[in-house]
Amino acid sequence: MQIDIKRAAILLGGDDYSGNRVLCPGPGHSKHDRSLSVTFNADGTFTTNSFAEDDFRDCRDHVKARLGYSDARPIVHVAPFPDLSGLIDVQRRIDDARRIWESCEPLKGTLAEVYLESRGLSYDGDALAFRPTCRSMVALMTDALTGEPCGVHRTFLDAEGRKIDKKMRGRAKGAVVRLYDLEAPFGLGIAEGIETALATDFRPTWAGLTAGGVASLPVLPHVEALTVFADHDRAGIQAANTVGERWHAAGREVTLVMPADAGRDFADREAA
């Protein structure tokens, strides 16, 4: 039975593979760990070797679970590997986003700071930066639950610091821009746009980047209260209600705040 070793490595959380062997994290280990060696045999079985001296049964069950082996069938019968082309493409975009972020320079004194000032905003954190080669303000996107970097949001600027376009690169699903550190167990604010989040007087406020991003914000451990700074439009109101209902059902305190005028957000108020 032919095993797609690259797909197996992705499912096992490892990136070190050669021939018929994968090095990957052992059961319960950090994602950066490579203490488990998995060797695939021609008949579809596999052999594990733990350099951390984990119990072989734990290693076996861990690999079976990650690869989709069925306990109802002999181990020689391997469950078909799912189509991972989409997952591989997402990882490629995340890697591209990481390279973009690493090529940026600090925000202060750049055209990106000029742009923010033109909107009546300021920022002294480290979630925003400037990329001179593409003349853009770059925001680091992270997973809302884990905090792991997963993409970048770029606001492209003209020579005078005016916004001309915006794009995201990486994985947008479940991502936020953590403009300020979360100080649990205190409250958290969530707004749609980066500028909107900066325009609020509430700290910390994160940017969900889209109405869908706001709506899908998961209930975060140790955060007792959520303030939603909603855009005053149909999508913004619906997103605020969706996330508010989820957090309220989880026993959290929820406050919805919205500009009085339809079609506006808090960044519009600040710019005015």
C-alpha positions as CSV (number, residue, x, y, z in Angstrom):
1,M,0.0,0.0,0.0
2,Q,1.5,3.4,-1.1
3,I,1.5,6.0,1.6
4,D,1.7,9.7,0.8
5,I,4.4,10.6,3.2
6,K,4.0,14.3,2.9
7,R,0.3,14.1,3.7
8,A,1.1,11.8,6.6
9,A,3.6,14.3,7.9
10,I,1.0,17.1,7.8
11,L,-1.6,15.0,9.6
12,L,1.0,14.0,12.3
13,G,2.0,17.7,12.8
14,G,5.6,17.1,11.6
15,D,7.6,18.7,8.7
16,D,10.6,16.4,8.8
17,Y,10.0,13.4,6.5
18,S,12.2,11.3,4.2
19,G,11.5,8.0,2.4
20,N,8.9,6.2,4.5
21,R,9.7,7.9,7.8
22,V,8.2,10.9,9.6
23,L,9.6,12.8,12.6
24,C,6.7,14.5,14.5
25,P,5.5,15.5,18.0
26,G,4.9,12.7,20.4
27,P,1.6,12.3,22.2
28,G,0.9,15.3,24.5
29,H,4.1,17.1,23.4
30,S,4.6,20.6,22.0
31,K,4.0,21.1,18.3
32,H,7.7,22.0,18.0
33,D,8.7,18.5,19.4
34,R,10.1,15.9,17.1
35,S,10.6,13.1,19.5
36,L,8.4,10.5,17.7
37,S,9.6,8.6,14.7
38,V,7.0,6.9,12.6
39,T,8.1,4.4,9.9
40,F,5.5,3.2,7.4
41,N,5.7,-0.3,6.0
42,A,4.8,-1.6,2.6
43,D,1.7,-3.4,3.9
44,G,0.2,-0.3,5.4
45,T,1.3,-0.9,8.9
46,F,3.6,1.4,10.8
47,T,6.3,1.3,13.5
48,T,6.9,4.0,16.1
49,N,10.0,4.8,18.1
50,S,9.9,7.5,20.8
51,F,13.1,9.2,21.6
52,A,11.3,10.6,24.7
53,E,10.6,7.1,25.9
54,D,6.8,7.5,25.7
55,D,4.9,4.3,26.1
56,F,4.6,2.5,22.7
57,R,0.9,2.0,23.1
58,D,0.3,5.7,23.6
59,C,2.4,6.4,20.5
60,R,0.5,3.8,18.5
61,D,-2.9,5.2,19.5
62,H,-1.7,8.7,18.9
63,V,-0.6,7.9,15.3
64,K,-3.8,5.9,14.6
65,A,-6.0,8.8,15.8
66,R,-4.1,11.4,13.7
67,L,-4.1,9.3,10.5
68,G,-7.7,8.1,10.8
69,Y,-7.0,4.4,11.4
70,S,-10.2,2.6,12.4
71,D,-10.2,0.5,15.6
72,A,-12.8,-1.7,14.0
73,R,-10.4,-2.9,11.4
74,P,-7.0,-4.5,11.5
75,I,-4.1,-2.0,11.5
76,V,-3.0,-3.1,8.1
77,H,-6.1,-1.5,6.6
78,V,-5.3,2.2,6.4
79,A,-8.1,4.7,6.2
80,P,-7.8,6.8,3.0
81,F,-6.0,10.0,3.4
82,P,-8.2,13.0,3.0
83,D,-7.6,15.6,0.3
84,L,-5.2,18.0,1.9
85,S,-4.6,20.2,-1.1
86,G,-6.6,23.0,0.6
87,L,-4.7,22.6,3.9
88,I,-1.4,22.7,2.0
89,D,-2.5,25.8,0.2
90,V,-3.5,27.5,3.4
91,Q,-0.1,26.7,5.0
92,R,1.7,28.1,2.0
93,R,-0.3,31.4,2.4
94,I,0.5,31.5,6.1
95,D,4.2,31.0,5.3
96,D,4.0,33.8,2.7
97,A,2.4,36.0,5.3
98,R,5.1,35.3,7.8
99,R,7.7,36.4,5.3
100,I,5.8,39.6,4.6
101,W,5.7,40.3,8.4
102,E,9.4,39.6,8.8
103,S,10.2,42.1,6.0
104,C,8.4,45.0,7.8
105,E,9.8,47.8,9.9
106,P,8.4,49.5,13.0
107,L,5.4,51.8,12.5
108,K,6.8,54.9,14.1
109,G,8.0,57.6,11.7
110,T,6.6,55.8,8.6
111,L,4.0,56.5,6.1
112,A,1.7,54.1,8.0
113,E,1.9,56.4,11.0
114,V,1.0,59.3,8.7
115,Y,-2.0,57.4,7.6
116,L,-3.2,56.7,11.1
117,E,-2.7,60.3,12.1
118,S,-4.8,61.4,9.1
119,R,-7.6,59.3,10.6
120,G,-7.1,60.9,14.0
121,L,-5.6,57.7,15.4
122,S,-2.3,56.7,17.0
123,Y,-0.8,53.3,18.0
124,D,2.3,52.4,20.0
125,G,2.0,48.6,20.1
126,D,3.7,45.9,18.0
127,A,0.8,44.4,16.1
128,L,1.1,47.0,13.3
129,A,4.2,47.7,11.1
130,F,5.2,49.3,7.8
131,R,6.4,47.5,4.7
132,P,8.3,50.1,2.5
133,T,8.6,47.8,-0.5
134,C,4.9,47.7,-1.0
135,R,4.1,50.9,0.9
136,S,1.6,49.3,3.2
137,M,0.5,49.2,6.8
138,V,0.8,45.6,7.8
139,A,-1.2,44.1,10.7
140,L,-0.2,40.7,12.2
141,M,-3.2,38.3,12.2
142,T,-3.2,35.6,15.0
143,D,-5.5,32.8,15.9
144,A,-8.1,34.1,18.3
145,L,-7.7,31.1,20.6
146,T,-4.1,30.1,20.4
147,G,-2.4,33.4,19.6
148,E,-0.4,31.7,16.8
149,P,0.4,34.0,13.8
150,C,-1.7,33.0,10.9
151,G,-1.6,35.8,8.4
152,V,-1.3,39.5,7.6
153,H,-3.7,42.3,6.8
154,R,-2.2,45.0,4.5
155,T,-3.5,48.5,4.0
156,F,-1.9,49.9,0.8
157,L,-1.1,53.6,0.8
158,D,-0.3,56.2,-1.8
159,A,2.7,58.5,-1.6
160,E,0.7,60.9,0.7
161,G,-0.4,58.2,3.1
162,R,-3.9,57.8,1.8
163,K,-5.5,54.3,1.7
164,I,-5.9,52.9,-1.8
165,D,-6.6,49.2,-1.1
166,K,-6.5,46.5,1.4
167,K,-5.8,42.7,1.3
168,M,-5.3,39.8,3.6
169,R,-2.8,36.9,3.2
170,G,-2.8,33.7,5.2
171,R,-5.7,32.2,7.1
172,A,-8.5,34.6,7.8
173,K,-10.9,32.1,9.5
174,G,-10.6,32.4,13.3
175,A,-8.1,35.2,13.0
176,V,-7.9,38.6,14.8
177,V,-5.5,41.4,15.1
178,R,-4.4,41.7,18.8
179,L,-3.8,45.4,19.0
180,Y,-3.4,45.2,22.7
181,D,-2.5,42.4,25.1
182,L,-5.4,40.6,26.8
183,E,-5.3,41.3,30.6
184,A,-7.5,38.5,31.8
185,P,-9.9,38.2,33.7
186,F,-10.8,41.7,32.6
187,G,-13.0,42.5,29.6
188,L,-12.2,42.4,25.9
189,G,-13.5,44.6,23.1
190,I,-14.0,43.5,19.5
191,A,-14.5,45.6,16.5
192,E,-14.5,44.9,12.8
193,G,-11.8,47.1,11.3
194,I,-8.4,48.0,12.6
195,E,-9.1,51.7,12.5
196,T,-12.4,51.1,14.3
197,A,-10.7,49.2,17.1
198,L,-8.1,51.9,17.5
199,A,-10.9,54.6,17.6
200,T,-12.6,53.1,20.6
201,D,-11.6,54.3,24.1
202,F,-11.7,50.7,25.4
203,R,-8.5,48.7,26.0
204,P,-7.9,46.0,25.0
205,T,-9.9,46.0,21.8
206,W,-9.1,43.6,19.0
207,A,-10.0,43.8,15.3
208,G,-12.0,40.9,13.7
209,L,-11.2,42.3,10.2
210,T,-14.6,41.4,8.8
211,A,-18.2,41.1,10.0
212,G,-17.8,37.4,9.8
213,G,-14.6,37.6,11.9
214,V,-16.5,39.5,14.6
215,A,-19.4,37.1,14.5
216,S,-17.2,34.0,14.9
217,L,-15.1,35.2,17.8
218,P,-14.9,32.2,20.1
219,V,-15.6,32.4,23.8
220,L,-12.1,32.9,25.4
221,P,-11.1,31.2,28.6
222,H,-10.8,33.6,31.6
223,V,-12.4,36.5,29.8
224,E,-15.4,37.6,31.8
225,A,-16.9,40.3,29.7
226,L,-17.1,41.2,26.0
227,T,-17.8,44.7,24.5
228,V,-18.8,44.6,20.8
229,F,-18.2,47.9,18.9
230,A,-20.5,47.3,16.1
231,D,-20.6,49.0,12.7
232,H,-24.0,50.5,12.2
233,D,-25.0,48.5,9.2
234,R,-26.9,45.3,8.6
235,A,-23.8,43.1,8.6
236,G,-22.4,44.8,11.6
237,I,-25.5,44.5,13.7
238,Q,-26.0,40.9,12.7
239,A,-22.4,40.1,13.6
240,A,-22.7,41.8,17.0
241,N,-25.9,39.9,17.8
242,T,-24.3,36.6,16.8
243,V,-21.2,36.9,18.9
244,G,-23.1,38.5,21.7
245,E,-25.5,35.6,21.9
246,R,-22.7,33.1,21.9
247,W,-20.8,34.8,24.8
248,H,-24.0,35.4,26.8
249,A,-25.0,31.7,26.5
250,A,-21.5,30.9,27.9
251,G,-22.3,33.0,31.0
252,R,-20.2,36.1,30.0
253,E,-21.3,39.7,30.3
254,V,-21.9,41.3,26.9
255,T,-22.2,44.9,26.0
256,L,-23.1,46.1,22.5
257,V,-22.0,49.6,21.5
258,M,-22.8,51.3,18.1
259,P,-22.7,54.8,16.6
260,A,-26.0,56.6,16.4
261,D,-25.9,57.3,12.7
262,A,-26.6,54.5,10.3
263,G,-23.8,53.5,8.0
264,R,-21.0,54.7,10.3
265,D,-18.5,53.0,12.5
266,F,-16.3,54.4,15.4
267,A,-13.4,55.2,13.0
268,D,-15.8,57.5,11.0
269,R,-16.6,59.3,14.3
270,E,-12.9,59.7,15.1
271,A,-12.0,61.0,11.6
272,A,-14.8,63.5,11.8
